[in-house]
């Protein structure tokens, strides 16, 4: 079998590389460029996608002060639940997934939504477009809001418009590996002019400038420029991954070991905005090439017996930072990961657990309803990078090892 020789590591996601000219940018209005490209209201720029969610929740709490629960998919980033720590007395209610996909189980969602529900979070996981319409119908029946978590979906469309515009509030992430990056950043907006104004005021009032955080993020952004390539990633991603797996800690290996201290709240500095604005000019073409590459590979993956690829809800046109795959059972998934997780080929797991299995999240959760489909998704899923550095030759090696795990 072909083997990548260290120090070579393909990244787990197709992030847009930063170029030297981006770091030297002296102008650029990132918010306006995003508005013009995505045809969204001029967005608020926050220090992270999670900070954007915190701002959205605080605005909704002021509007609906008697509502105290937040419904989220039971399989999602732990940071979504941890955001509730900054919005007391909000309690998080996980909703199970529909079998074999990323949409929430509508029957359970309808049972969970009531007069106490502040909002339902719909997550466009892995750049795929999830079912917002059902959530709008169910949440609307009890007067709750819908937040679109499109952290991994900047550039995706739902019904011909940008994701984030169907719900009451939408947000993107500009973390490393999320396509466009400024080391960390969030993009927050609402189709409702009154909500948009409230989001603007809350950002101005609650996100102070932090020189310490800004200098740290600038250093990380320059590090991204220097190391985001197959040779550099071995040192900053591959070695820590292998060290965590050697200790039997898959949560640390994928970076899921978040706590409430993982959510700083501060402004996004002007320098990093200019860097991202410069890089943004290359993003549409980068995403288009990624889509063409991914669709060819999805067709091949779909031919494997018992393997399913997560795709968009009808009417959706997602982006492809990576390809999210469900293996036929947990044993097959584990066999693939034993072969590929440390092979340097960009194969990993998205989130290790459903929300109820993260100790840091548990204090924020309401008493749990069973979430068997979310648990099954965590047990059978893996992700395959859509990075252009995973060439057709290297993807053939991934396919070979997938087939071997299915025999």
N, C-alpha and C positions, 0 to 999 in steps of 0.2 A: 504494500500500500504506500501511496505517496505520503510523505510526512514533511511538514514545514519545519525548517531548522531554525531554532532561536538564533538571533533575537527578532523574529518576524511574527507579527500578530495582526490579524484582520480585526477591525473594530466590530462590536456586536450590532451597531446601527450605522445607517448611512448618513452621517453628519456632514454638512457642507464644510470643507476645509477653509480655514482662514488664510488669506494671502497677505504677503508683506505690504501690498498697497492698502489693504484694509486697515492695518495697524497704523498707517501713516495718514489716514483720512482726517481732513480738517473741517469737513462740512457734511451735511446730510441730515435730513429730518426723518428719522426712523418711523415715528408715529404716522406722519403723512404718507410716507411711501407704503407702509402696510395698508393704510386706508385706501390708497389708490389701487394697489394691487388686488386686494381681497374684496374691495367694495364693501367695507364695513365702516361704521362710525369711527372717527379718529380715536384710536385706542389710548388707554392709559398704560404707561410702561412701569412695571413694578420690578422688584428685585428677584422675583421667581414666580413660577406658575402657582405655587402654593400660597405665596403672599397675595396673588391676585384672587385666589379663592377666599382667603381670609377677609379681604376687603369686600368682596361680594356678599359674604355671609353677614358681615357687620351692617352693611347697607340694608339687607333684607330684614335683619333683626330690628332695626329702627322702624322699618315699615310695618312689621308684624311682630310686635314685642311679646305677644302671648304664645307664640309658636316656638317650640323648644326641641324639635327632632329634625334630623337631617338624614334622608335616605340615600344610600350610596350602593353601588354594586358590591357584592360580597367578595368579588375578586377584582381588586384595583390596587393602585399604589397606596401603601400605608400612609403617605403624607396627606392624602385626601381626608382620611379620618383624623389624623393628628391636627389638622387645621382647626378642628372644633375646639381644641384646647384654648385657642385664642379668642373664642366666641362663647364664653359661658352665658347661660347654663346649657348650651346646646349639647344634645346627646346624639350619637351616630347609630343609625339603624341599618345594618347590612341587609340587602335584598338579594336573594339567590338569582343565579343566571338561568336563562332558558337553556335547555340541554344542548350541548355541543356548540355554543356560540358565546358572544360577548354581550348580547342584549339581556336586560333584566327579565325575570319571569313575571309576566304581566299579572298573572293571578295573585302571586304573592305581593307584588307591588300594590295592587288594589286593596289587599287586606291590610297592608302596613300604613297606607296613606290615611290620615284622619285630620281632625281639626287642630292637632298639635304639630302637624308637619310644616316646617318652614320651607323646605325645598327638596327636590329630587335631583340628584346629580346623575346625568347620563354621560358615560365615558366613551369617547371615540378611541378605544384602545388600539394601540399598534398602528395608528393612522387609518384604521378601518372606520367606516361611517356606521354608527349605531342607530337604533330606533329611537328617535326623539318624539315622533308623533304620538306613539302610545303613551309615553311619559307625560306629554302635554295634556292628553285627554284625561288620564287618571289623576294627575296632580291638579289639573284645573277643576276637577269635580269637587275638590275639597279646598280650593283657594290657595294651593301651594304653588311656589315658583319652580321653574326648571332651570338648572345650571348645566351648561354644556362644558364638560371637561375635555377640551381638545388639546391637551398638553402635547400629545404626540401627533397632532393632526393639522398643523399649519399648512394651508394650501389645499386641504380636502374640501370637497363640495357635497352638499346635500340638496337635491332638487335644483341644481344649477346655481346655488348660492353658497357662500362660505359656511362651513360648519360654525356653530356658535350664534347664528342669527335666528334660528327657530326658537330657541329657548329664551328665557328672560335675560340671562347673562351668559356670556361665553368667555373662555380664556384659552390662550396658548402658552406653551413654555418655550423659553430660549436657553434651556440648559444644554450642556454638552451632549452631543449625539442626537439632538432633537431636530436636525435640519439646520435652521439658522440658529446661531448661538452668539452670546456675548459673555460666555462663561456661566452666567446665571441671569435669568430675566423672565418676566412675564408680560403678557399682552392681554389686556382686560377691556371688554366693551359690552354694550347693550344696545339692542335695537330700539328700546324704549327711551325716548329723550329724557324723561324725568329720572329714570334709573341711571342713565348715562351721566347726568348732572350730579346725582348723588354719589356715584362712584368717583367722579372727579374730585368732589369736595372731600370725600373720605380719604382718598389718596393724599391729598394736600395736607390734611390735618394729622394723619397717623403714620406717614412714612417719612421719618427724618433722614437727613443726609448723614451717612456714617463714613468718615474718612478711612477708618480701619477696614471696614468691609469693602469699600471701593478699591483700596490699594490691593487687598487680597484678591479680589476678583480680577483686577487688571493683571496681576501676576499670573493667575490661572489662565486668563485669556492668551497671554503671551506663551504660556506653557502649552496650551492647546495648539497654537500655531507651530511650535517647535516639535511637539511629540505626536500630533495627530497624523500618523503615517505608520505603515506596517512595522518599520524598524523601531520607531520611538515608542509605539504602544506596547511593545513587549515589556518595557521597563515600568511604565506607569499604570498599565492595565493587566497585562498577562502575568507578571510576577505576583502582584497582590492577589489575583484570582487564584493562582495555584497554591499560594500560601494559605489562603482561607480554606480551600478545599482539602488541603493536607491536614488541617485542624478539624475537619468535619463540620465546617460552618458554611453551608450553602447560602445562608442569608447574607453574610458578609461578602461572599463571592460575587453576588449580583448587586450588592449595594443597597439591600433592603433594610439594613440595620439602622433605621431612623428612630429618633426620639423627638419629643417636643422641642428640644434644643436645636434640632436640625432646621428650624424655620426662622431665620432672621427676618426682621421687618425694617426695610430702609429703602431709600430712593435708588433708582438706576441712574448711574452717573452719565454725564454728557459724553465723555470720551468713549465709553463702551457703546453708547447709542450710535455714535458716528461709525465705529467699526462695523457694527451690525448693519447699518444702513448701506455701507459700501458693499458688504458681502451679499446683501439682499438682491442686488442687481443680477447676481448669477443664480439665485435660487430657483426661479421658475424653470429654467432650462435643466438644471440639475435634477429637479423633481420629475420632469418629463422623461429624461433618460432613465431615471430610476424606475419609473412606472413601466416603461417598455421592457427593461431587464427583468423586473419582478414578474410580470405577466407571463413571460416565456418560462420562467422557473416554476411558477405556480402550476402551469399546465403539466410540467414534468412531475412535480410532487403529487399532484392529484391522481396520477396513474398508479401510485404505490398502493398496494392492498391495505385497506383499513385506515389509511392516512387521510385526514381532511385538513384543508387550508382555510383559515378564517378569512372571510371575504366581507364585502360591504353589504349593508342593508339595501334593499331595492331603492333605486333613485340616488344612491350614493356613489361618489367617485373619490376614493380615498387616496392617500399617499402611501409610500412603501419604504419606511425607514428600515424595516425588517419584515420577514414573513413569519407569521404566527401559525404554528402547526400543531394539530392534535394527533397524537399517536393512538393506536387502537387500544392500548392499555398501559398501565403504569410501568409494567415490567419492560415493555418495548421502549418506552420513553427513557427509562433508566439505563437500558442497554445502549441506546444512542448516546446519552450523555456520558457514559463511561468511556465511550470511544472518541467523542468529539469535543467535550467541554474544555479540555486542555490541549486540543490539537492546533490551536491558533487559527481556526477557520471561521470564527465569528458565530459559532453555535452556542447558545446559552439558554437560560430560562428567564422569563420575564419577571414575574413575582413568585417567590417560592411558595407562599401559603395563601389561602383565603384569609380575609381580615381577622377572623376570630382566633387565628393561630399565632398572631404577633403579640407578644407580651406587652410591648409598649403601647399598643392600640387598645387592649382590653379595657382599661379603666374608662375609656371614652364611649364604649359601646353599650347600647341598651341590651337587656336580656336577649340572648340570641335565639332566633328561629333557626330551624335546620336549614343548611345551605348545601345540600348534597351535590348539586350541579357545579357550584363554585369549587367545592372540594375536589370533584372529579376533574375540573378544568386545570386546577393547580397540579394534579397528579399526572396528567397526560400531556401537558403542553410543553413546547419548546419553541425557540425562535431561531431563525436563520438570517444572518445579516443580508441586507441588500446593498452593501457597500460595493462601489465599483472595483475595489481592490480584491473582492472575491471573484476572480475571473471564471470563465466557463470551465476551464481546466480544473480549478479548485472546487467549483460547485459540483463537478462530476465526482470528485472524491467524497463530498458530503452525501451525494445520492448513493454512492457505493456503500457507505457505512450505514445509511438508513436502510437500504435493502438487506444488509447483513443482520440488522437488528430485528427484521421482520420474519426471518427464516426460523 
